[in-house]
Amino acid sequence: MAGCVFHPDRGLQFRARKLVRALNRHDLVGSMGRVGTAGGIAAMESFFSLLQKNVLDRRSWQTRDQPRIAIVTWIERTYHRRRRQKRLSGLTPVEYEAIMNTGVALTA
């Protein structure tokens, strides 16, 4: 879990010293946007809603590794390869990366 980002809302409990110490103890990174900038939070909530509906709620899990593998598989096979993104001009993340990397290769 080292390096994971904990992205809460701006509730007072999420700024408490006790929470900050717990994040540090577990090598987690705290991330909190400014007041009035809901864009990042909305995007994350949308992503986690899709993840919950398409992966986590579909079956019960016997071990911790099962949902971890299912999440990674869903992200790599479905979310990155098939889901078109408005911010990427209607391309999937994989298509966008391929175009960007081709452009970089051509300039080198």
MODELLER restraints for C-alpha pairs under 7 A, 6 or more apart:
rsr = mdl.restraints
at = mdl.atoms
rsr.add(forms.Gaussian(group=physical.xy_distance, feature=features.Distance(at['CA:2:A'], at['CA:26:A']), mean=6.84, stdev=0.5))
rsr.add(forms.Gaussian(group=physical.xy_distance, feature=features.Distance(at['CA:2:A'], at['CA:27:A']), mean=4.80, stdev=0.5))
rsr.add(forms.Gaussian(group=physical.xy_distance, feature=features.Distance(at['CA:2:A'], at['CA:28:A']), mean=5.77, stdev=0.5))
rsr.add(forms.Gaussian(group=physical.xy_distance, feature=features.Distance(at['CA:3:A'], at['CA:27:A']), mean=6.04, stdev=0.5))
rsr.add(forms.Gaussian(group=physical.xy_distance, feature=features.Distance(at['CA:3:A'], at['CA:28:A']), mean=5.30, stdev=0.5))
rsr.add(forms.Gaussian(group=physical.xy_distance, feature=features.Distance(at['CA:3:A'], at['CA:29:A']), mean=6.11, stdev=0.5))
rsr.add(forms.Gaussian(group=physical.xy_distance, feature=features.Distance(at['CA:4:A'], at['CA:28:A']), mean=5.15, stdev=0.5))
rsr.add(forms.Gaussian(group=physical.xy_distance, feature=features.Distance(at['CA:4:A'], at['CA:29:A']), mean=6.02, stdev=0.5))
rsr.add(forms.Gaussian(group=physical.xy_distance, feature=features.Distance(at['CA:5:A'], at['CA:28:A']), mean=5.90, stdev=0.5))
rsr.add(forms.Gaussian(group=physical.xy_distance, feature=features.Distance(at['CA:5:A'], at['CA:29:A']), mean=4.64, stdev=0.5))
rsr.add(forms.Gaussian(group=physical.xy_distance, feature=features.Distance(at['CA:5:A'], at['CA:30:A']), mean=5.85, stdev=0.5))
rsr.add(forms.Gaussian(group=physical.xy_distance, feature=features.Distance(at['CA:5:A'], at['CA:31:A']), mean=6.52, stdev=0.5))
rsr.add(forms.Gaussian(group=physical.xy_distance, feature=features.Distance(at['CA:6:A'], at['CA:28:A']), mean=6.72, stdev=0.5))
rsr.add(forms.Gaussian(group=physical.xy_distance, feature=features.Distance(at['CA:6:A'], at['CA:29:A']), mean=5.94, stdev=0.5))
rsr.add(forms.Gaussian(group=physical.xy_distance, feature=features.Distance(at['CA:6:A'], at['CA:30:A']), mean=4.95, stdev=0.5))
rsr.add(forms.Gaussian(group=physical.xy_distance, feature=features.Distance(at['CA:6:A'], at['CA:31:A']), mean=5.96, stdev=0.5))
rsr.add(forms.Gaussian(group=physical.xy_distance, feature=features.Distance(at['CA:7:A'], at['CA:30:A']), mean=6.29, stdev=0.5))
rsr.add(forms.Gaussian(group=physical.xy_distance, feature=features.Distance(at['CA:7:A'], at['CA:31:A']), mean=4.88, stdev=0.5))
rsr.add(forms.Gaussian(group=physical.xy_distance, feature=features.Distance(at['CA:7:A'], at['CA:32:A']), mean=5.86, stdev=0.5))
rsr.add(forms.Gaussian(group=physical.xy_distance, feature=features.Distance(at['CA:8:A'], at['CA:14:A']), mean=6.65, stdev=0.5))
rsr.add(forms.Gaussian(group=physical.xy_distance, feature=features.Distance(at['CA:8:A'], at['CA:32:A']), mean=6.28, stdev=0.5))
rsr.add(forms.Gaussian(group=physical.xy_distance, feature=features.Distance(at['CA:9:A'], at['CA:32:A']), mean=6.84, stdev=0.5))
rsr.add(forms.Gaussian(group=physical.xy_distance, feature=features.Distance(at['CA:10:A'], at['CA:32:A']), mean=6.77, stdev=0.5))
rsr.add(forms.Gaussian(group=physical.xy_distance, feature=features.Distance(at['CA:23:A'], at['CA:29:A']), mean=6.56, stdev=0.5))
rsr.add(forms.Gaussian(group=physical.xy_distance, feature=features.Distance(at['CA:23:A'], at['CA:30:A']), mean=6.91, stdev=0.5))
rsr.add(forms.Gaussian(group=physical.xy_distance, feature=features.Distance(at['CA:55:A'], at['CA:70:A']), mean=6.86, stdev=0.5))
rsr.add(forms.Gaussian(group=physical.xy_distance, feature=features.Distance(at['CA:55:A'], at['CA:71:A']), mean=6.70, stdev=0.5))
rsr.add(forms.Gaussian(group=physical.xy_distance, feature=features.Distance(at['CA:56:A'], at['CA:67:A']), mean=6.97, stdev=0.5))
rsr.add(forms.Gaussian(group=physical.xy_distance, feature=features.Distance(at['CA:61:A'], at['CA:67:A']), mean=6.60, stdev=0.5))
rsr.add(forms.Gaussian(group=physical.xy_distance, feature=features.Distance(at['CA:80:A'], at['CA:92:A']), mean=6.17, stdev=0.5))
rsr.add(forms.Gaussian(group=physical.xy_distance, feature=features.Distance(at['CA:80:A'], at['CA:93:A']), mean=5.24, stdev=0.5))
rsr.add(forms.Gaussian(group=physical.xy_distance, feature=features.Distance(at['CA:80:A'], at['CA:94:A']), mean=5.90, stdev=0.5))
rsr.add(forms.Gaussian(group=physical.xy_distance, feature=features.Distance(at['CA:81:A'], at['CA:92:A']), mean=5.86, stdev=0.5))
rsr.add(forms.Gaussian(group=physical.xy_distance, feature=features.Distance(at['CA:81:A'], at['CA:93:A']), mean=6.66, stdev=0.5))
rsr.add(forms.Gaussian(group=physical.xy_distance, feature=features.Distance(at['CA:81:A'], at['CA:94:A']), mean=5.61, stdev=0.5))
rsr.add(forms.Gaussian(group=physical.xy_distance, feature=features.Distance(at['CA:82:A'], at['CA:92:A']), mean=6.05, stdev=0.5))
rsr.add(forms.Gaussian(group=physical.xy_distance, feature=features.Distance(at['CA:83:A'], at['CA:92:A']), mean=5.61, stdev=0.5))
rsr.add(forms.Gaussian(group=physical.xy_distance, feature=features.Distance(at['CA:84:A'], at['CA:90:A']), mean=5.17, stdev=0.5))
rsr.add(forms.Gaussian(group=physical.xy_distance, feature=features.Distance(at['CA:84:A'], at['CA:91:A']), mean=5.00, stdev=0.5))
rsr.add(forms.Gaussian(group=physical.xy_distance, feature=features.Distance(at['CA:84:A'], at['CA:92:A']), mean=4.39, stdev=0.5))
rsr.add(forms.Gaussian(group=physical.xy_distance, feature=features.Distance(at['CA:85:A'], at['CA:91:A']), mean=5.84, stdev=0.5))
rsr.add(forms.Gaussian(group=physical.xy_distance, feature=features.Distance(at['CA:85:A'], at['CA:92:A']), mean=5.94, stdev=0.5))
rsr.add(forms.Gaussian(group=physical.xy_distance, feature=features.Distance(at['CA:88:A'], at['CA:96:A']), mean=6.72, stdev=0.5))
